[in-house]
Amino acid sequence: MAVYAITYVYAENSDAARDEHRPAHREYLGGLTEQGINLCSGPFGAQDAPGALLLFRADSAEEVLALTEKDPFRLEGVVTDVQVREWIPVLGPLAEHF
């Protein structure tokens, strides 16, 4: 299995929608965490463009994209763009876990 970096771009003026759907979004990602798929995820800082970074373990980029399509944030239109790239950890404490 490979590791994939997924970036979400949040819709403009979606703060209220994100607040409303965040519990379901986190529950969904929590389930993926329990399955060993979601390795780490979280939003970008307040000074950056609204979005998030997720690290998934999966067999293919297509599988990752399909998994994100079930995320309540995507289902509710909170996410306007998704990018999926294979990521190859080489150095650092996190790399030792992959």
LUMSE-248380 format. One record per atom (N, C-alpha, C): x, y, z. Coordinates in steps of 0.2 Angstrom, whole numbers, plus 5000, padded with zeros to 4 digits. Layout:
% residues N
XYZ
...
//
This chain:
% residues 98
500449945000
500050005000
500450065000
500250114997
500550184996
500250235001
500650285002
500350345006
500150395001
499650435002
499350484998
499250545002
499450604999
499350665002
498750694998
498250715002
497550744999
497550815001
497450864997
497250924999
496550944997
496250975002
495551005001
495551075000
495251104996
495151184996
494351194998
494251235003
493551245005
493251295001
492651295001
492251334997
492251405001
492251454997
492151524999
491551535004
491651565009
491151585014
490751525017
491151465018
490951405020
491051395027
491151445031
491351435038
490751405042
490151425041
489551405044
489351335042
489451315036
489351245034
489851205036
490451225037
490951175040
490851165047
490651215051
490451205058
489851155058
489351165054
488751125054
488951045053
489351035048
489550965046
490150935049
490550975053
491150955055
491050895060
490550885064
490550825068
490450755063
490050765058
489950705053
490650695049
490950745047
491550745044
492150705048
492150725055
492650695059
492450625061
491850615061
491650545062
491850495056
491750525050
491850485044
492650475044
493050525045
493750515045
494050475051
493650475057
493850435062
493750365061
493250345057
493150275055
493650255050
493950305046
494450285041
495150275045
495150315051
495750305055
495750235058
495150215061
495150145064
495250095059
495150105053
495350055047
496050055045
496450105048
497150115046
497250155039
496750185037
496750225030
496950295032
496550335036
496750405038
497350395043
497950415040
498550425045
498550485049
498350535046
498350605049
497950655045
497550695048
497250745044
497050805048
496950865045
496850925049
496850985044
496551045046
496451105042
497151145042
497251185037
497751225037
497651285042
498151315044
498151375048
497751435046
497551475051
497051525050
497351575045
498051585044
498351635040
498351605033
498251545032
498251515025
497551515022
497551495015
496951485012
496551425015
495851435016
495451385019
495551315015
495751265019
495751195016
496051155021
496251095019
496551045024
497050995020
497450965024
497850905022
497650845025
497650795021
497450725024
497950675021
498250635025
498650575023
498350515024
498250475018
497850415018
498350355015
498250295018
498650245015
498050205011
498250185005
497850155000
498250114995
497850084991
498150044985
498250094979
497850144978
497850184972
497550254974
497750304969
497450364970
496750364968
496450324964
495750314963
495350294969
495650244973
495350224979
495250284984
495850324984
495850384989
495250424987
495250444981
494750494978
494050464980
493950404979
493250374980
493150384987
493650374992
493550374999
493350445001
493650494998
493450564999
492750584997
492550554992
491850574989
491350554994
491450514999
490950495004
491050535011
491550585011
491650625016
491050675016
490750685022
490150735023
490350805020
490950825021
491150895018
491150895011
491250845008
491250835000
490450834998
490150795002
489450775000
489050845001
489250885006
488850945007
489151005003
489550994999
489851054995
490351094998
490551075004
491051125008
491751125004
491951065001
492551064997
492451074990
492851124987
492751134980
493251104976
493851084979
494351054975
494751004979
494950944976
495250894979
495850874975
496450874978
497050854974
497350794978
497450734974
497750674977
498450664974
498950654978
499650644975
499950584980
500250534977
500650494981
501250524984
501350504990
501850544994
502350484997
502950494996
503450444998
503850475004
503650455010
504050485016
504750455016
505250495017
505950465016
506350485023
506250545026
506650565032
506150585037
506450585043
506050605049
505650555053
505450575058
505050525063
504450495060
504050535056
503450505052
503650445047
504250465044
504450415039
504550345042
504750345048
504950275051
504350235052
503750265052
503050225053
502750205046
503050225041
502850205034
503250145031
//
